[in-house]
Amino acid sequence: MGRTKSWRPVVYHLEDQRPVRLLSRARDVGQAGMGMVVGLVLLISLSAGTLAATAIQHDPLVSNDVVQHLAYRALQSGIDSYLAAINQNPNLVDCNSNNTSSTSNSCPSSELPALNSWQTVTGNTNNPVTEKFMWTNPALCFNTACTAVDSTAGQTLDYVKELIYGAASAGNTVSFQSSYVDLTPENGFLTHLFWSNYESTVPTSGQTQDCTYDWNNNYEGPDINAPGDFTNSTCSAVFFGPNDVLYGPIYTNDSIYVANQPNFGSSSDPSTVTTHDPHCLFVDPLDGHGSQSTCAQATSDVGVYNAATSTDNAPYEPLPTTDTALAALAAASGCLYSGPTTITLSNSGTTEYMTVTSPNTPYSSSGVNENDATSNPNNCGIGKVPAPTNGVVYVQNTPSSQTCNSFANPFDGEAPNGTYSQLGYYYGQTGSPDCEGDAFVQGTVSGALTIATQNNIVVDGAITYVDCGSSFNSTYADQCGYNSAPGSTNDVLGLIAYAYVEVDHPVTTTWSWWYGPTMTVMTSCGASGAQPAPLCDPGAGGLTIDAAILALNDGFGVNNYAVSGNGSNSGTSEGVLDVYGTIAQNYRPAVGTFSGDQLSSGYSKYYLWDSRLEYVNVPHYLNPGTPHWSIASTAVNQGVPCTATTLLPGYWSPNQNYGSYTQSSGEPYCDTAPNHP
């Protein structure tokens, strides 16, 4: 419930500034006048316009009550409209008067029409009272008191404080209401380090209907046709195992399989774990703690987690099934490519560049990308080009009207005979690999960018942020701080795939008369004799990915994760997969295997939540079909009269430190900026 102060409003007539007292006794007209007031209170929501007109014509005291009531109603309209706006685009909470404009892609003024500007409440043309509302600059609060913090690096957003005004005017009578609204992030892919729909591998082709949640199969595994089999090839359970470390909130609609002490957070900062499982937080069927009656004991199979804040039986969160809406955004003011496309990211100062190869994308004789609108302001060519202005790159499947060039897919290898081919050995390959909308991505990121595809995203090298400060290294100790300077950007990369976001782990097949075919991992990238990416191993010794990852229909995993060893990596595993950001997925492909408490192949996990993603704009990122923000509390302030020298209460400036609400001379007066209604 909101916090509401008890008060008696004072209404001023602007022409003489004399207070009009609300009378507590009946006037000469007797009890009829008081009855009229009571009736208005009861009926005003049914016919506000007609009643207001009647009241204003007959009684100035009743007129005052009506205007005060409608000012409060305008305030509520302002609260509702702000909540709707930030749930439509959750990162708008990072927008203020310094970074909002008609040309801004992350903070467009069209989506924030009431930011420091009065907006008229519409819908009742018969109402003689003008109702308006206004939003002010939001404040990001990193503690309960919303006081300034020394550094935001690694800080979790506690809530957003937003001051909203409502006003109503009839003739020279004006009444103001205002309310501090505290908003908390509830749901969303970016509010969790790890989000999954199913905690099982992607079902084999045509078997989706036979795979379900563990809790929905009487805790007998994900395959409804193989009860008790957690390693069935149709859909196998995927475990968090030894050496896995995840720092940040965890959510799944499924049960969380654990074994041999994975850690969710640290002892000083344990992570919250949430499941839609109606009975269990964790399950460990390998150790006899995998049923409804025994799963409470599975907590002993986990190293660290936050028992106080973790919960099961949470509301179900749905997952979008397509990202094709981003194609239109890319064509209009981003970059739209066709077929397999390699993108190597780099920067020069604060300018982000992309080095692009896209054999199927058509270009005009002048070199213009014909997938894009003629009004597109970007140079979406091949070679080294600036990142697009709206921060959206989309790779579509090659349309039938365009040509699928032979060997367009870089997994085909260098030679036409496919000597080094990786075809057939990666996730999400279609029957036409030279036509599919795949992006092969690596490099450095400065600024905000989203890369989305109609098929897969293959990470074939490290992806790192560069403008987060000299101490930033994607670890728990040295995280990226929020850059709040006016007009500044924060390093973020969104990777959204219709099918898989996968880490490249390419293999080659050798033949022996004695042993037959043998698969080994290709030579490490940069080593002597290595082929260019993606036909080299990018992660021998570990791999870093700084990104917000979203796989809509399949998942995030490592292709060929069970194969180990190559010419320059004779060990049994790749090391640590270091992800700084978020991971959200439908299913859960594996990234490695373990035996006992040892990693056998692929990678162990070190996943660290980039808490800035709760409020920093990742261009046009998708969200689950549940509201991202909710109202934690509201505190309504006393009605405010408008004079030539009265400051509107508590206006917050983006130049102030977070948590500071001290009024200053830079705050607007009722009749200056913004003008009173």
Secondary structure as UniProt FT lines:
FT   STRAND          3..4
FT   STRAND          11..13
FT   TURN            14..16
FT   STRAND          19..20
FT   TURN            28..30
FT   HELIX           31..43
FT   TURN            44..46
FT   HELIX           48..58
FT   HELIX           60..88
FT   HELIX           90..94
FT   TURN            97..99
FT   TURN            102..103
FT   HELIX           109..111
FT   TURN            113..114
FT   STRAND          119..120
FT   TURN            125..126
FT   STRAND          130..135
FT   STRAND          139..141
FT   TURN            144..145
FT   TURN            153..154
FT   STRAND          159..170
FT   TURN            171..172
FT   STRAND          173..185
FT   TURN            190..191
FT   STRAND          194..196
FT   TURN            205..206
FT   HELIX           208..210
FT   HELIX           215..217
FT   TURN            218..219
FT   TURN            224..225
FT   TURN            227..228
FT   TURN            230..231
FT   STRAND          239..240
FT   TURN            242..243
FT   STRAND          245..247
FT   STRAND          250..252
FT   STRAND          256..258
FT   STRAND          263..265
FT   STRAND          273..275
FT   STRAND          282..284
FT   HELIX           285..287
FT   TURN            292..294
FT   HELIX           295..301
FT   TURN            307..309
FT   HELIX           325..333
FT   STRAND          335..338
FT   STRAND          341..348
FT   TURN            349..350
FT   STRAND          351..357
FT   TURN            359..360
FT   TURN            365..366
FT   TURN            370..371
FT   TURN            374..375
FT   STRAND          383..386
FT   TURN            389..390
FT   STRAND          392..396
FT   TURN            400..401
FT   TURN            406..407
FT   HELIX           410..412
FT   TURN            416..417
FT   TURN            419..420
FT   TURN            423..424
FT   TURN            427..428
FT   TURN            433..435
FT   STRAND          439..445
FT   STRAND          448..453
FT   STRAND          457..465
FT   TURN            470..471
FT   TURN            486..487
FT   STRAND          492..497
FT   STRAND          501..503
FT   STRAND          507..512
FT   TURN            513..515
FT   STRAND          516..521
FT   TURN            525..526
FT   TURN            528..529
FT   TURN            533..534
FT   TURN            538..541
FT   STRAND          543..551
FT   STRAND          556..558
FT   TURN            559..562
FT   TURN            567..568
FT   STRAND          575..585
FT   STRAND          592..595
FT   TURN            596..597
FT   STRAND          598..609
FT   HELIX           611..614
FT   TURN            619..620
FT   STRAND          629..640
FT   TURN            644..645
FT   TURN            649..650
FT   TURN            654..655
FT   TURN            658..659
FT   TURN            665..666
FT   TURN            670..671
//
